[in-house]
Amino acid sequence: MVFNDLERCSPKLKLGENETADPAQVTPERAAEKGDKRLDPSSPDAQAELARRHKAAATTVLGLLVATVLLSVVAFLSRPYLNQQPYNPPLDAAIRILVLLFGLGAVFWRRTKFATMRLQDIVGLAGISGLLKTLERTTLQLALLAAAIAVTGFVTTLITGNDLYTYWTGAVAIVVFVYCYPTKSSWFRALRRFTTANPDNPVQP
């Protein structure tokens, strides 16, 4: 009777007649061997979630990209109404440093969030849904950083009356948008890489 109580309280999962494993250590390889649909990238549910999350991320990135271009158009059309201020070296240096930090921060953030070990841990704990959520969330965060760069330039244009701030910050923002734009094929390759037993080639989401 004591043995039965201990068996019921055990934190392990029965995987077979003589096999047990800790739930936190269920790897993609073992889940694939057991036929876990949660880790099957070709399943209809996984494909539907992939399409849904990719569409949401791609639409957001494109929308913010269009908004960045529109800011440049607004700045160009507003030139007759802008009050040109004398050149302010401290403000100019601060804006350049801030844009540089945003740009390098986007690169660092993407490399950190898409690190191989981190994505493997996410798949092991949350499966395909968790991986796709991470890809979508990180893409949106990068897009917001790019939008922040464009907004910074536009606000500086309103303050100084110099429309060039909007143009060059908008160009930097577009580079970041292109850098973080998600392609469906790369997301699917990431799914296959992190949910198969023997991933061969590294795939950058």
Secondary structure, DSSP 4 states (H G I P E B T S, - for coil): -HHHHHHHH---EE-SSS-EE-GGG--HHHHHHTT-GGG-TTSHHHHHHHHHHHHHHHHHHHHHHHHHHHHHHHHHHTGGG--PPPP-HHHHHHHHHHHHHHHHHHHHHHHHHT-HHHHHHHHHHHHHHHHHHHHHHHHHHHHHHHHHHHHHHHHHHHHH--THHHHHHHHHHHHHHHHHPPPHHHHHHHHHHHHSSS--S----
